Amino acid sequence: MTVMMDHRHKPCHFLLLLLLLITVFSAVLAGVSSETDVGGFDYGEALSKSLLYFEAQRSGRLPHNQRVTWRDHSGLTDGLEQGVDLVGGYHDAGDHVKFGLPMAFTVTMLSWSVIEYGDTLASTGELSHALEAIKWGTDYFIKAHTSPNVLWAEVGDGDTDHYCWQRPEDMTTSRRAFKIDENNPGSDIAGETAAAMAAASIVFRSTNPHYSHLLLHHAQQLFEFGDKYRGKYDESLKVVKSYYASVSGYMDELLWGATWLYRATDNEHYMSYVVDMAHQLGGLSWAMSEFSWDVKFAGVQLLASMLLKEEKHKQHSRVLQQYKSKADHYLCSILNKNINGTNVQRTPAGLLYVRQWNNMQYVSTASFLLTVYSDHLRKSNTDLECHEGTVTPDEMLGFAKSQIDYILGSNPMETSYLVGYGPKYPIRVHHRGASISSFKDYKGFIGCTQGYDNWYGRSEPNPSVLVGALVGGPDDQDEFDDRRDNYVQTEACTYNTAPLVGVFARLIELEEQKLEEEDVSLVATYKR
């Protein structure tokens, strides 16, 4: 009788187990669907595509494993006129000038993304691509730093470059290079390049220790140079002023460089600099509402405040607490929790809106800082205290996610502002290389103004898709005009996409966490 009862119950257990497996499998499928549900975006796909973008922006001799095949070699004589090898690096946006300041910030943010979320990048198979993107920049910085007190800050001339509409492979514009030195200082670009190389040295510490050491050596020299010979690089190099003027000055970059050097070396000298120079260099006086290639104060303040919980920094707690107060101000302004009109404006649909030109850069950097700091608060089991209330780490991450989801298509235009992602995205991106028939398809020479005559004004989509580019985005009313000549909205920049790499990685973690919680809940239900 007992045996018969056993046989009768086994099929029942099997059916329940089968039902459980089907339910879990359905949940997994739902979790990885791209856009079938409201806000159900595929952050893994977005991450992969964002890293492709940097390959499209490469200057120099392209490697054999180049995945963006519509590009070819370019800028192979860069620096020749000045007797230096400046081949490589990145074009910043839709033109072909190599601007050192935004390029360095791009590399810093890519490196920070890997430092925070390297394990997730590895699990998705994208870590190698992230490392390649960083190294393409740092290899160039090593070339550009030709002696302790010399840094080549720019290759090309924005005025002549903008006169032409050509593919990078056909460039006929000036490739003159410009440098900073003891007589022509540029503490801002020296400080940011030091930050980039210091952050990258952390990234390569375990996989390529010799290269990591080399980067750190350059970073230390550059910081010392920038601190000793102080001045704004756009005062020394007037050529850059119309394009990447250092409006915030150089004080934020000196603090930023020292902060990253401390993280890279654990050397108390740099920690003392961040603390002792906090007042003099404006680290405690500037309450910010933006973080960008120009303005680093919010990043410094956030990194400094994250040191507050460490016992070894107890002696610096008073200054670090002041840094934290400014970091909190920035984060609360992003979250609409400040008073006295200091909150960041939002569009009717909820997108952060800092300014008209290339607004998405501020959205991506804000999302990144919110994401990183929410993790810090979660680990320390604390909340963010704002004038208008308390914000939990989950709420901070949730708001960052809402900004990313807006970028990926959850917006009134129902368009993705990450090019190549989703069913609808900008198809007339303001980008010379992508808007002209590719070198792969047409190897004939296209002259300086020929591109304007034959390609620039076309209403047809760009021949090549600039996958992973984050364009400037909509106006303050959530409206977007996809025209090639609307560069305020349709031009993309490397420093727009770089912070997204880290945020996408964190959102992948969040999705996996939710799936695990659902699995646990299903198992618990089954056991009951």
C-alpha positions in Angstrom: 0.0 0.0 0.0 2.8 2.4 0.9 4.6 1.6 -2.4 1.5 2.4 -4.4 1.1 5.7 -2.6 4.7 6.6 -3.5 4.1 5.9 -7.2 0.9 8.0 -7.2 2.7 11.0 -5.7 5.8 11.1 -7.9 4.0 12.3 -11.0 2.4 15.1 -8.9 5.9 16.3 -7.7 7.2 16.1 -11.3 4.4 18.2 -12.7 4.9 20.8 -10.0 8.6 20.9 -10.7 8.0 21.2 -14.4 5.5 24.0 -13.8 8.1 25.8 -11.7 10.8 25.5 -14.4 8.4 26.8 -17.0 7.6 29.8 -14.8 11.2 30.6 -14.1 12.1 30.2 -17.8 9.3 32.6 -18.8 10.6 35.1 -16.3 14.1 34.9 -17.7 12.7 35.4 -21.2 10.8 38.4 -20.0 13.9 39.8 -18.3 16.0 39.7 -21.5 13.4 41.0 -23.9 14.4 44.2 -25.5 11.4 46.4 -25.5 8.3 44.2 -25.2 7.3 45.6 -21.9 7.1 49.2 -20.6 10.7 50.1 -19.6 11.9 46.6 -20.5 15.1 47.6 -22.2 18.0 45.3 -23.0 20.9 47.0 -21.2 23.3 44.3 -22.4 22.6 45.2 -26.0 22.9 48.9 -25.1 26.3 48.3 -23.4 27.7 46.4 -26.4 26.6 49.1 -28.8 28.0 51.9 -26.6 31.5 50.4 -26.7 31.3 50.0 -30.5 31.0 53.8 -30.8 34.5 54.4 -29.7 35.9 52.3 -32.6 34.0 54.6 -35.0 35.8 57.6 -33.4 39.3 56.2 -33.7 42.0 58.2 -35.5 45.2 56.5 -36.7 46.0 53.1 -38.1 43.1 50.8 -37.3 43.8 47.3 -35.8 43.0 44.0 -37.5 40.2 43.4 -35.0 38.4 46.7 -35.8 34.7 45.9 -35.7 33.4 49.1 -37.2 34.4 48.2 -40.7 33.1 51.3 -42.5 36.1 53.2 -41.0 39.7 53.0 -42.3 43.1 54.5 -41.4 43.3 58.3 -41.0 45.5 61.0 -39.6 48.7 58.9 -40.3 50.9 62.1 -40.5 49.6 63.7 -37.3 52.4 65.5 -35.5 54.8 65.1 -38.5 54.9 68.9 -39.1 56.1 69.4 -35.5 58.5 66.4 -35.5 56.4 64.2 -33.1 54.3 61.1 -33.5 50.8 62.0 -32.6 49.1 59.2 -34.6 46.1 57.7 -32.8 43.6 59.0 -30.2 40.0 59.9 -30.8 38.0 62.4 -32.8 35.8 64.1 -30.2 32.5 64.3 -32.1 31.4 64.7 -35.7 34.6 66.4 -36.9 38.3 65.3 -37.0 40.1 67.6 -34.6 41.7 65.7 -31.7 40.9 67.8 -28.6 42.9 66.7 -25.6 40.7 67.9 -22.8 37.4 66.1 -23.7 39.4 63.1 -24.9 41.0 62.8 -21.5 37.7 63.1 -19.7 36.3 60.4 -21.9 39.1 58.0 -20.9 38.7 59.0 -17.2 35.0 58.1 -17.3 35.6 54.8 -19.2 38.2 53.9 -16.6 35.9 54.8 -13.7 33.2 52.6 -15.3 35.6 49.6 -15.4 36.8 50.3 -11.8 33.3 50.2 -10.4 31.7 47.6 -12.6 34.5 45.6 -14.1 33.1 42.2 -12.9 29.8 42.8 -14.7 31.6 44.0 -17.9 33.6 40.8 -17.7 30.5 38.6 -17.3 28.9 40.2 -20.3 32.0 39.7 -22.4 32.5 43.4 -22.9 35.5 44.0 -20.6 38.0 43.4 -23.3 36.3 46.0 -25.5 36.2 48.5 -22.6 39.9 48.0 -22.0 40.7 48.5 -25.7 38.7 51.7 -25.7 40.7 53.0 -22.7 44.0 51.9 -24.1 43.4 53.5 -27.5 43.2 56.8 -25.6 46.1 56.2 -23.1 48.5 55.0 -25.9 47.9 58.4 -27.5 48.4 60.3 -24.2 51.8 58.6 -23.8 52.8 59.8 -27.2 51.5 63.3 -26.5 53.4 63.6 -23.3 56.8 64.0 -24.9 58.7 65.3 -21.9 57.8 66.0 -18.2 56.7 69.6 -18.9 55.3 69.2 -22.5 51.9 67.9 -23.5 50.5 68.1 -27.0 47.0 69.3 -26.4 45.4 69.4 -29.9 45.9 68.1 -33.4 44.0 69.9 -36.1 42.4 73.3 -36.3 38.7 73.6 -35.6 38.2 76.5 -38.0 39.7 74.9 -41.1 38.2 71.5 -40.1 34.7 72.9 -39.9 35.1 74.5 -43.3 35.2 71.0 -44.9 32.8 68.1 -44.8 35.0 65.1 -45.5 35.6 61.6 -44.3 38.5 61.3 -42.0 40.2 59.0 -44.5 40.3 62.0 -47.0 41.3 64.8 -44.7 42.9 67.8 -46.5 42.6 70.2 -43.5 45.5 71.4 -41.3 46.9 68.8 -38.9 49.0 71.3 -37.1 49.6 70.2 -33.5 49.5 72.5 -30.4 51.3 72.0 -27.1 51.4 73.3 -23.6 54.7 73.8 -21.8 56.4 75.8 -19.1 55.9 79.1 -21.0 52.4 78.2 -22.2 50.8 76.4 -19.3 47.6 74.4 -19.3 46.9 73.1 -15.8 43.4 72.1 -16.7 44.4 69.7 -19.5 47.4 68.5 -17.6 45.3 67.8 -14.6 42.6 65.9 -16.6 45.1 63.9 -18.5 46.8 63.0 -15.2 43.4 61.9 -13.9 42.8 59.8 -17.0 46.1 58.0 -16.8 45.9 57.5 -13.1 42.4 56.0 -13.4 43.6 53.8 -16.3 46.6 52.7 -14.3 44.1 51.2 -11.8 42.3 49.4 -14.6 45.4 47.8 -16.0 47.1 47.0 -12.6 46.3 43.3 -12.6 46.3 42.5 -16.3 49.2 44.6 -17.5 51.3 45.8 -14.5 54.1 47.2 -16.6 51.7 49.4 -18.6 49.9 50.4 -15.5 53.2 51.6 -14.0 54.0 53.5 -17.1 50.7 55.3 -17.0 51.1 56.2 -13.4 54.6 57.6 -14.1 53.1 59.9 -16.8 50.2 60.8 -14.6 52.5 61.9 -11.7 54.7 64.0 -14.0 51.7 65.7 -15.6 50.1 66.5 -12.3 53.4 68.0 -11.0 53.8 70.0 -14.3 50.2 71.3 -14.1 50.4 72.3 -10.5 53.8 74.0 -10.8 53.1 76.0 -14.0 49.6 77.1 -13.5 47.4 78.6 -16.1 44.3 77.9 -18.4 45.1 76.0 -21.5 42.7 78.1 -23.6 44.8 81.2 -22.7 47.9 79.6 -23.9 46.2 78.0 -27.0 43.8 80.5 -28.4 42.9 78.0 -31.1 40.8 75.9 -28.7 38.8 78.8 -27.2 35.9 78.6 -29.7 35.5 74.9 -29.2 36.6 73.6 -25.8 37.2 76.7 -23.6 38.0 75.9 -20.0 35.2 78.0 -18.5 35.6 76.5 -15.0 39.3 77.2 -15.0 42.0 74.8 -13.9 41.4 74.5 -10.2 38.8 71.6 -10.5 41.2 69.6 -12.7 44.1 69.9 -10.2 41.9 68.6 -7.4 40.5 65.9 -9.8 43.9 64.8 -10.8 45.1 64.6 -7.2 42.0 62.6 -6.2 42.6 60.0 -8.9 46.4 59.9 -8.1 45.5 59.2 -4.5 43.1 56.4 -5.6 45.9 55.0 -7.8 48.8 55.2 -5.4 47.3 55.4 -1.9 50.0 58.0 -1.4 49.2 60.4 1.5 50.8 63.3 -0.5 47.9 63.4 -2.9 45.3 63.0 -0.1 46.9 66.0 1.7 46.7 68.0 -1.5 43.0 67.3 -1.9 42.4 68.3 1.7 44.9 71.2 2.1 44.0 72.8 -1.2 40.3 72.3 -0.9 39.5 75.9 0.0 42.1 77.6 -2.2 41.1 75.6 -5.4 37.4 76.0 -4.9 36.5 72.4 -3.9 34.4 73.6 -1.0 33.1 76.8 -2.3 31.4 75.6 -5.6 28.0 74.1 -5.2 27.5 72.5 -8.6 24.5 71.4 -10.7 26.6 69.9 -13.6 29.5 67.5 -14.1 31.2 67.5 -17.5 34.4 67.6 -19.5 34.8 71.2 -18.3 33.5 71.1 -14.7 34.9 68.4 -12.4 34.0 69.8 -9.0 31.0 67.5 -8.5 33.2 64.5 -9.3 35.9 65.6 -6.8 33.3 66.3 -4.1 31.7 62.9 -4.6 35.0 60.9 -4.6 36.2 62.8 -1.5 33.0 62.2 0.4 33.3 58.5 -0.3 36.5 58.5 1.7 34.7 59.8 4.8 33.8 56.4 6.2 37.4 55.0 6.1 39.0 55.0 9.5 42.4 56.1 8.1 40.9 59.4 7.0 39.5 60.3 10.4 42.0 63.2 10.7 40.6 64.8 7.5 37.0 64.3 8.5 36.2 68.0 8.9 37.2 68.8 5.3 35.8 65.6 3.9 32.5 66.4 5.5 32.5 69.8 3.7 33.2 68.0 0.4 30.3 65.7 1.2 28.0 68.7 1.8 28.8 69.9 -1.7 28.4 66.5 -3.2 25.0 66.1 -1.5 24.0 69.5 -3.0 24.8 68.3 -6.5 22.9 65.0 -6.0 19.9 66.6 -4.4 19.7 69.2 -7.2 19.6 66.3 -9.7 16.9 64.6 -7.7 14.8 67.8 -7.4 15.2 67.9 -3.6 17.0 71.2 -3.1 15.5 74.6 -2.1 16.0 78.2 -3.4 15.7 77.3 -7.0 18.9 75.3 -7.2 17.4 72.1 -8.7 18.2 71.1 -12.2 15.5 71.8 -14.7 13.5 68.9 -16.2 11.6 68.6 -19.4 7.8 67.8 -19.2 8.6 64.1 -19.5 11.2 64.2 -16.8 14.6 64.4 -18.6 17.3 66.5 -16.8 17.8 69.6 -18.8 21.0 71.7 -18.1 21.4 73.6 -21.4 20.4 73.5 -25.0 23.6 72.4 -26.7 24.3 68.7 -26.3 22.2 68.3 -23.2 22.6 64.5 -23.1 26.2 64.8 -21.9 24.9 66.2 -18.5 22.2 63.4 -18.3 24.8 60.6 -18.8 27.3 62.1 -16.2 24.5 62.8 -13.7 23.2 59.2 -14.1 26.7 57.8 -13.6 27.3 59.8 -10.4 23.9 58.9 -9.0 24.6 55.2 -9.7 28.0 55.1 -8.2 27.0 57.1 -5.1 23.8 55.0 -4.6 26.1 51.9 -4.4 28.3 53.7 -1.9 25.3 54.6 0.3 23.9 51.1 0.1 27.2 49.6 1.3 27.4 52.0 4.2 23.7 51.5 5.0 22.8 55.2 4.8 20.5 57.5 2.8 21.0 60.8 1.1 19.7 63.7 3.2 18.3 66.6 1.1 16.5 69.8 2.2 13.3 68.4 0.7 13.5 65.0 2.2 15.5 61.8 2.4 16.3 59.7 -0.7 17.2 56.0 -0.4 19.9 54.4 -2.5 17.2 52.4 -4.4 15.4 55.7 -5.2 18.6 57.2 -6.5 19.3 54.3 -8.7 15.7 54.3 -9.8 16.0 57.9 -11.0 19.2 57.2 -12.8 17.4 54.2 -14.5 14.5 56.6 -15.5 17.0 58.8 -17.3 18.6 55.9 -19.1 15.2 54.5 -20.1 14.4 57.9 -21.5 17.6 57.8 -23.6 16.7 54.3 -24.8 13.2 55.2 -26.0 10.8 55.8 -23.1 10.1 59.4 -24.1 7.4 61.4 -26.0 9.3 61.1 -29.3 9.4 57.3 -28.8 12.9 57.4 -30.2 16.2 56.0 -28.8 18.9 58.7 -28.6 21.5 55.9 -28.5 22.1 55.5 -32.2 21.6 51.9 -33.5 19.5 50.8 -30.5 15.8 50.0 -30.8 13.4 50.3 -33.7 13.7 54.1 -34.0 16.8 56.3 -33.5 18.4 59.3 -35.2 19.4 58.5 -38.8 20.9 61.8 -39.8 23.6 62.2 -37.2 25.8 65.2 -37.6 29.0 63.2 -38.3 31.3 63.6 -41.3 32.4 60.0 -41.6 29.0 58.4 -41.1 27.1 60.8 -43.4 29.3 60.1 -46.5 29.6 56.9 -48.4 32.2 54.9 -46.5 35.8 54.4 -47.6 35.0 50.6 -47.8 32.3 51.2 -50.4 33.8 54.1 -52.3 37.6 54.5 -52.3 37.6 57.6 -54.5 38.7 60.9 -53.0 36.0 63.2 -51.7 37.2 66.8 -51.5 36.9 69.4 -48.8 33.6 71.0 -50.0 32.4 68.0 -52.0 30.9 66.6 -48.9 28.8 69.7 -48.3 27.7 69.7 -52.0 26.8 66.1 -52.2 26.1 64.7 -48.7 25.5 67.3 -46.0 22.1 68.6 -47.2 20.7 65.2 -48.1 17.4 64.2 -46.5 18.3 60.5 -46.8 19.7 58.6 -43.8 23.4 58.5 -43.2 25.0 55.7 -45.3 26.7 54.3 -42.1 25.1 53.9 -38.7 27.1 55.5 -35.9 26.2 52.7 -33.5 26.4 53.5 -29.8 26.6 57.3 -30.2 24.6 59.3 -27.7 23.4 62.4 -29.6 22.7 65.8 -28.1 19.1 64.9 -27.6 15.7 66.8 -27.3 15.0 70.3 -26.4 13.4 71.5 -23.1 10.0 70.4 -24.4 11.1 66.9 -25.3 11.1 67.7 -29.0 13.8 66.5 -31.4 14.5 67.4 -35.0 16.5 64.7 -36.8 18.4 66.9 -39.3 22.1 66.7 -40.1 22.5 70.4 -39.9 20.9 70.5 -36.4 24.2 69.8 -34.7 22.9 71.1 -31.3 20.7 68.0 -31.2 22.1 65.4 -33.6 25.9 65.6 -32.9 27.3 63.0 -30.6 30.5 63.1 -28.5 32.7 60.5 -26.9 32.1 62.0 -23.4 28.4 61.5 -23.9 28.7 57.8 -24.2 31.6 57.1 -21.9 29.6 57.4 -18.6 26.8 55.2 -20.0 29.2 52.2 -20.0 29.2 52.1 -16.2 25.5 52.8 -15.8 24.5 50.1 -18.3 26.7 47.6 -16.4 25.0 48.5 -13.1 21.5 48.2 -14.6 22.5 44.7 -15.9 23.3 43.9 -12.3 20.0 45.2 -11.2 18.1 43.1 -13.7 20.0 40.0 -12.6 19.3 40.8 -9.0 15.6 41.0 -9.8 15.6 37.7 -11.6 17.3 36.0 -8.6 14.8 37.5 -6.2 11.9 36.2 -8.5 13.5 32.8 -8.5 13.8 32.7 -4.7 10.2 33.8 -4.5 9.0 31.1 -6.9 10.9 28.4 -5.0 9.5 29.6 -1.7 6.0 29.5 -3.2 6.6 26.0 -4.4 7.8 24.8 -1.0 4.7 26.2 0.7 
